[in-house]
Amino acid sequence: MAEKLKISEILDDKPVKLTIELPAAVHRDLVAYSDVLGRETGRSIDIAKLVPAMLARFMSTDRAFLKARRAKQG
């Protein structure tokens, strides 16, 4: 059975522009991840759309962050 990627779908949402600099190794890994995801989904994935999906997935599974966020809201 093949492993599933944590990012499976890139949703279209109203963007907020953010400019960042990435280490070259991180950029290479993003390109590689995009290639793998593209092969799995059958469509090309722009890394500019991949990064927000990865960040959202990371934050949605970070228990310490979620706990702190709930404490701040409540």
N, C-alpha and C positions, 0 to 999 in steps of 0.2 A: 504494500500500500504506500503510495507516495505521500510525502509530508505536505501539509497545506501551508501556504504562506499566511502570515498574519494579516496582510493587506489583501483583500480579495476584490474590492470594488472602489473605484474613485468616483465620488459623488460630485456633481456640479453644484456649486454654491456661489453666492456672491463673494468675490474675493476682496481681500484687503492686501494691498501691496506691501511687501516687506523685502528689503534687500539685505542679504547676509553673505559672508565669506565662509567658505568651507575648506577644510584641509583637502588636498588632492586625493588622499586615500579615501576619504568619505565620499567625495564626488565619484571616484571610480566604483565604489561599492553601490552607490545609488544608480549608476548607469547599469551595472550588472544586475541589480535587483529589478530595475525597470525591464531589462531584457528578459529575465526569467518570468516576470509577471506578464509581459507581453506574449510570451510563448504560451502561457497557461490560459490567458483570456482570448488569444487570437487577435489582439489589437495592440497597436503601439501606445505606450504609456509615457507621457512627458514627465521627466523627473520633477519639473516645477509643480506638477499636480500630485506627484508621489509623496513629496516631503510633507505637505499638510496632512495627508492621510496617515503617514507614519507617526507624525507628532500627535495627532488626535488619538490614534490607537495606543500610543505610549501613555498619554495622560489618562485615558479611560481605564487603563489597567494598573496604574500606579496607586496602590492602596493608601500609601502615606499621603499622597496628594489629595485623593478623594476624601480622606478623613479630615485633613486640614481644611479643605474647601467647605465641607459640610459644617465644620465647627465655626468657620467664619460667617457662614450664611445664617446659622441658627443661633 
